[in-house]
């Protein structure tokens, strides 16, 4: 009898405990759902040049605004514009000036200034390249480094994929349509370009000056090459004399401006400017 009573008590206890656990779990799940509803989510998509900087700005903004979660994704300038237009992202990262049709539909905040730099392996002794030489290399007319004062090595040409603003600016400046570029390697973001050239002594590529300066300063085996005597550097971009300079913009639709107001204002603060400087960009807010 005593054993039966003890067993009954244990069964009752287990039933109560189980019910309590289920209730607690349900309550916690409910709290989680409520918390999720209370969080404002912002999706930012686009230029791989801007993405690392925007990620740091997002982290700093989230610390000051615990009710906001920001998702930063790269994918290229074209994707940034397209996703904002289609409403799948609130902000697009665009590493060039806006085109006429984009200006009529999108608003922008100038985040920083950057430039494009040619890069070679740090062991390559070539001191400078002219515009004509770069055209010759990328059109396949110059195929050996010895023809431009370098070592006797076949040139390994690295170029950007379609949809990247870096390619658009490069093509426009050098008058080389995408179809005329003879590339051995086609890459997406700046990091891929830097990794490729740093691993190929005969390589040449073109990437963001800010990213290249940062990576070269942190051990990447690359060197930034002057173009027609213009030394590629953040300082040259800041002074306004570097020919391959560009805007780094955040774009959005007017309908979303009120929702994004806090973040857009923060992106123009001295704190955000310091983050841009740390990544070797020229901040718009100085």
C-alpha positions as CSV (number, residue, x, y, z in Angstrom):
1,X,0.0,0.0,0.0
2,X,2.8,2.4,0.9
3,X,4.6,1.5,-2.3
4,X,1.4,2.1,-4.3
5,X,1.0,5.5,-2.6
6,X,4.6,6.5,-3.3
7,X,4.3,5.5,-6.9
8,X,1.1,7.5,-7.2
9,X,2.8,10.6,-5.7
10,X,5.8,10.2,-8.0
11,X,3.4,9.9,-11.0
12,X,1.5,13.0,-9.9
13,X,4.7,14.9,-9.4
14,X,6.0,14.0,-12.8
15,X,2.8,15.0,-14.4
16,X,2.8,18.4,-12.7
17,X,6.5,19.0,-13.4
18,X,5.9,18.1,-17.1
19,X,3.0,20.4,-17.4
20,X,5.0,23.2,-15.7
21,X,7.9,22.7,-18.0
22,X,5.6,22.9,-21.0
23,X,4.0,26.0,-19.7
24,X,7.3,27.6,-19.0
25,X,8.6,26.7,-22.5
26,X,5.4,28.1,-24.0
27,X,5.8,31.3,-22.0
28,X,9.4,31.7,-23.0
29,X,8.5,31.0,-26.7
30,X,5.8,33.6,-26.4
31,X,8.2,36.1,-24.9
32,X,10.6,35.4,-27.8
33,X,8.0,36.1,-30.3
34,X,7.0,39.3,-28.6
35,X,10.6,40.4,-28.4
36,X,11.1,39.6,-32.1
37,X,8.0,41.8,-32.9
38,X,9.5,44.6,-30.9
39,X,12.8,44.6,-32.8
40,X,13.1,46.8,-35.9
41,X,15.0,45.0,-38.6
42,X,17.0,46.8,-41.4
43,X,18.5,45.0,-44.4
44,X,21.4,46.6,-46.2
45,X,22.7,45.1,-49.4
46,X,25.2,46.0,-52.1
47,X,28.8,47.1,-52.7
48,X,31.5,44.8,-51.2
49,X,33.7,47.9,-50.9
50,X,31.2,49.5,-48.4
51,X,30.1,46.4,-46.7
52,X,32.9,46.0,-44.1
53,X,32.6,49.7,-43.1
54,X,28.8,49.5,-43.0
55,X,29.0,46.4,-40.7
56,X,31.1,48.4,-38.2
57,X,28.7,51.3,-38.4
58,X,25.8,48.9,-37.9
59,X,27.4,47.4,-34.8
60,X,28.0,50.8,-33.2
61,X,24.4,51.8,-34.0
62,X,23.0,48.6,-32.5
63,X,24.9,49.2,-29.3
64,X,23.2,52.6,-28.9
65,X,19.8,51.2,-30.1
66,X,19.1,47.7,-28.6
67,X,15.8,47.5,-30.4
68,X,17.4,47.5,-33.8
69,X,18.9,44.6,-35.7
70,X,20.8,45.4,-39.0
71,X,21.7,42.8,-41.5
72,X,24.5,43.8,-43.9
73,X,25.1,41.7,-47.1
74,X,27.4,42.3,-50.0
75,X,26.8,41.2,-53.6
76,X,27.7,44.3,-55.6
77,X,26.4,47.7,-56.3
78,X,23.9,46.5,-59.0
79,X,22.3,44.2,-56.4
80,X,22.1,47.0,-53.9
81,X,20.2,49.2,-56.3
82,X,18.0,46.4,-57.5
83,X,17.1,45.1,-54.0
84,X,16.1,48.6,-52.8
85,X,14.0,49.1,-56.0
86,X,12.2,45.8,-55.4
87,X,11.8,46.4,-51.7
88,X,13.8,43.4,-50.5
89,X,16.3,45.7,-48.8
90,X,15.8,49.1,-47.1
91,X,19.3,50.4,-47.9
92,X,21.6,49.8,-50.9
93,X,25.4,50.3,-50.8
94,X,26.5,51.9,-54.0
95,X,30.2,52.6,-54.6
96,X,29.7,55.1,-57.4
97,X,27.6,58.2,-58.3
98,X,24.0,57.5,-59.0
99,X,22.8,57.3,-62.6
100,X,20.1,59.6,-63.9
101,X,17.3,57.0,-63.7
102,X,18.4,56.1,-60.2
103,X,18.4,59.7,-59.0
104,X,14.7,60.0,-60.0
105,X,13.7,57.0,-57.8
106,X,16.3,56.8,-55.0
107,X,17.6,59.1,-52.4
108,X,21.2,58.9,-51.2
109,X,23.5,59.7,-48.3
110,X,27.2,60.2,-49.1
111,X,29.0,58.0,-46.7
112,X,32.7,58.4,-47.8
113,X,35.0,58.8,-50.8
114,X,37.3,56.1,-52.2
115,X,39.3,55.5,-55.3
116,X,40.4,52.6,-57.5
117,X,44.0,51.4,-57.5
118,X,45.9,49.0,-59.7
119,X,47.6,46.4,-57.6
120,X,50.5,44.0,-58.3
121,X,52.4,41.4,-56.2
122,X,54.7,43.1,-53.8
123,X,57.7,41.4,-55.5
124,X,56.9,43.0,-58.8
125,X,59.4,45.9,-59.5
126,X,57.2,47.9,-61.9
127,X,57.1,51.4,-60.4
128,X,54.3,53.0,-62.4
129,X,51.9,52.3,-65.3
130,X,50.5,54.7,-67.9
131,X,46.9,54.7,-69.1
132,X,48.0,53.3,-72.5
133,X,49.9,50.5,-70.8
134,X,46.9,49.5,-68.7
135,X,44.7,49.4,-71.8
136,X,47.3,47.3,-73.5
137,X,47.5,44.8,-70.6
138,X,43.7,44.5,-70.2
139,X,43.0,44.3,-73.9
140,X,45.6,41.5,-74.3
141,X,48.0,43.5,-76.5
142,X,50.7,43.5,-73.8
143,X,51.2,40.0,-72.3
144,X,54.6,40.1,-70.6
145,X,55.8,42.2,-67.7
146,X,59.1,42.9,-69.5
147,X,57.3,45.1,-72.0
148,X,56.4,47.6,-69.2
149,X,59.7,47.5,-67.3
150,X,59.0,44.4,-65.2
151,X,60.3,40.8,-65.0
152,X,60.1,38.3,-67.9
153,X,56.8,36.8,-66.8
154,X,53.5,36.4,-68.6
155,X,51.0,38.8,-67.1
156,X,48.1,37.3,-65.2
157,X,45.2,39.7,-65.6
158,X,42.6,39.8,-62.8
159,X,39.3,41.7,-63.5
160,X,35.9,42.2,-61.9
161,X,32.6,40.5,-62.6
162,X,29.7,42.3,-64.3
163,X,27.5,44.2,-61.9
164,X,30.4,45.5,-59.9
165,X,30.8,49.3,-59.8
166,X,34.6,48.9,-59.7
167,X,34.4,47.4,-63.2
168,X,32.1,50.1,-64.4
169,X,34.4,52.9,-63.3
170,X,37.5,51.0,-64.6
171,X,35.9,50.4,-68.0
172,X,34.7,54.0,-68.3
173,X,38.0,55.5,-67.4
174,X,40.1,53.3,-69.6
175,X,37.5,53.2,-72.4
176,X,37.5,49.4,-72.3
177,X,34.1,47.7,-72.6
178,X,33.6,44.6,-70.6
179,X,33.6,42.4,-73.7
180,X,37.1,43.7,-74.7
181,X,38.8,42.9,-71.4
182,X,40.9,39.8,-71.7
183,X,41.0,38.5,-68.1
184,X,42.6,35.3,-66.9
185,X,40.7,35.5,-63.6
186,X,37.3,37.1,-62.9
187,X,36.6,38.0,-59.3
188,X,33.7,39.4,-57.3
189,X,34.8,41.4,-54.3
190,X,37.9,43.3,-53.3
191,X,39.1,40.6,-51.0
192,X,39.1,38.0,-53.8
193,X,41.1,40.4,-55.9
194,X,43.7,41.0,-53.2
195,X,44.0,37.3,-52.4
196,X,44.4,36.4,-56.0
197,X,47.1,39.0,-56.8
198,X,49.0,38.3,-53.5
199,X,49.2,34.6,-54.5
200,X,50.3,35.2,-58.1
201,X,53.7,37.0,-58.6
202,X,52.7,37.9,-62.2
203,X,49.2,39.1,-61.3
204,X,47.6,42.5,-61.8
205,X,44.2,43.7,-60.6
206,X,42.2,46.8,-59.6
207,X,40.4,47.2,-56.3
208,X,39.3,49.8,-53.8
209,X,42.2,52.1,-52.6
210,X,40.9,52.0,-49.0
211,X,40.7,48.2,-49.0
212,X,44.1,47.8,-50.7
213,X,45.8,50.2,-48.2
214,X,44.3,48.4,-45.3
215,X,45.2,44.9,-46.5
216,X,48.7,45.9,-47.5
217,X,49.2,47.4,-44.1
218,X,48.1,44.2,-42.5
219,X,50.5,41.9,-44.4
220,X,48.9,41.2,-47.8
221,X,51.6,40.6,-50.4
222,X,50.4,43.4,-52.7
223,X,51.6,46.8,-53.8
224,X,49.5,49.8,-55.0
225,X,50.8,51.0,-58.4
226,X,50.9,54.7,-59.5
227,X,48.9,55.6,-62.6
228,X,50.5,58.2,-64.9
229,X,52.4,59.5,-61.9
230,X,49.3,59.7,-59.6
231,X,50.1,57.8,-56.4
232,X,47.0,55.9,-55.2
233,X,46.3,56.7,-51.6
234,X,43.6,57.9,-49.2
235,X,45.4,61.2,-49.0
236,X,45.3,61.7,-52.8
237,X,41.6,61.0,-52.8
238,X,41.1,63.5,-49.9
239,X,43.0,66.2,-51.8
240,X,40.8,65.7,-54.9
241,X,43.6,65.1,-57.4
242,X,43.4,61.4,-57.9
243,X,41.7,60.6,-61.3
244,X,40.0,57.4,-60.3
245,X,38.1,58.6,-57.2
246,X,34.5,57.7,-56.5
247,X,31.6,58.2,-54.1
248,X,30.5,55.6,-51.5
249,X,26.7,56.0,-51.1
250,X,23.9,54.6,-49.1
251,X,20.6,54.7,-51.2
252,X,17.0,54.3,-50.1
253,X,13.5,55.0,-51.1
254,X,11.7,58.1,-49.8
255,X,9.0,56.0,-48.3
256,X,11.6,54.4,-45.9
257,X,13.3,57.6,-44.9
258,X,11.4,58.0,-41.6
259,X,12.2,54.5,-40.5
260,X,15.8,54.8,-41.5
261,X,16.3,58.4,-40.1
262,X,18.3,57.4,-37.0
263,X,20.7,55.2,-38.8
264,X,21.2,57.6,-41.7
265,X,22.0,60.4,-39.3
266,X,24.4,58.2,-37.4
267,X,26.2,57.4,-40.6
268,X,27.1,61.1,-40.9
269,X,28.4,61.5,-37.3
270,X,32.0,62.0,-36.3
271,X,31.9,58.5,-34.7
272,X,31.0,56.9,-38.1
273,X,33.7,59.1,-39.8
274,X,36.3,57.6,-37.4
275,X,35.3,54.1,-38.5
276,X,35.6,55.2,-42.2
277,X,39.1,56.6,-41.5
278,X,40.2,53.4,-39.8
279,X,39.3,51.5,-43.0
280,X,41.3,54.0,-45.1
281,X,38.3,55.8,-46.7
282,X,37.8,59.5,-46.8
283,X,34.7,60.2,-44.6
284,X,32.1,62.6,-45.9
285,X,31.5,63.8,-42.3
286,X,34.9,65.3,-41.3
